[in-house]
Amino acid sequence: MIDWPQELIESIARRRCVIMIGSGVSRNSTNAEGRRPATWEGFLRAQLSKFTDDGLVESLIDRKDFLSACEIIKEKITADAFADSVQDEYQNAGYRPADIHKHIYNLDASVVATPNFDRIYDSYATTVSDGTVIVRSHASNDIANYLYGGKYRLLLKTHGTADEPTNIIFTRRDYAEARTKYVLFYEILKSLALTHTFLFIGCGVDDPDVRMLFEDIQFAHGRFPHHFMTLPSGENHVDILRICTRDMRIRFLEYSGDDGHSELTRSVEELADLVERYRSDQLCETQRW
């Protein structure tokens, strides 16, 4: 089980933490046929059968250069066919929320963010909250209105959503265009990273947005809050993790990846209990919110 740091528990309890949900969380979900949402790599490999590849795209996927691979795939099969594939995989499949989605919701963070295209957490949070959770994407121009004073519960779709497939960030060109076209959104993310603790659940260390954002802040501002990322033990070389800690101020919380990463679900459930206990026992008593 994850040994949750006290400073992280306090940050979440005070609603000074942004919860970032990655594809590893969505992989806990299944639909009526027992299918799970594809990872980025899995989705791209599934597209290889739709065109003749001379080996280039497959080699790019093997090297984890997903942005370049996706760029070529989108061009080969056409943008419309690509958009249909995204919707078929991440919206029309009808994935159901898993226990981990419920535990994340119970953390009651003011801001939850996700690069996932699927709407699994979106649908769950919207239903349970009776529609009070505000869902916005990188293309929204009113995000700042919902950050003031912790009044709202905001879900940020940082790469877009499957129900708007023509506006998702999935290729190298998409990333470059988004950083220019949606400057305000990235400034908001940067502000959150400077003032809040981030907890990454089901994410990896190689997300381009994560690396660029936190490396930029580290070298521009030097000191800022430590952030935390859950990772299966042994998945990354210790030197890679050391560099990420140095350059992005991310501390890694490892757990066993056995039994379908069930330990992560149990650990997040425990975290929700610890946060609730801190709110009721400490914050209510001292009134030091």
Buried (B, 14 or more C-beta within 10 A) or exposed (E): EBEBBEEBBBBBBBBBBBBBBBBBBBBBBBEEEEEBBBBBBBBBBBBBEBBEBEEEBBEBBEEEBBBBBBBBBBEBBEEEBBBBBBBEBBBEBEBEBBEBBBBBBBBBBBBBBBBBBBBBBBBBBBEBEEEEBBBBBBBBEEBEEBBEEBEBBBBBBBBBBBBBBEBBBBBBBBBEEBBEEBEEBBEBBBEBBEEBBBBBBBBBBEBEBBBBBBBBBBEEEEEBBBBBBBBBEEEBEEEEBEEBBEEBBBBBBBBBBEEEBBBBBBBBBBBBEBBBEBBEEEBEEEEEE
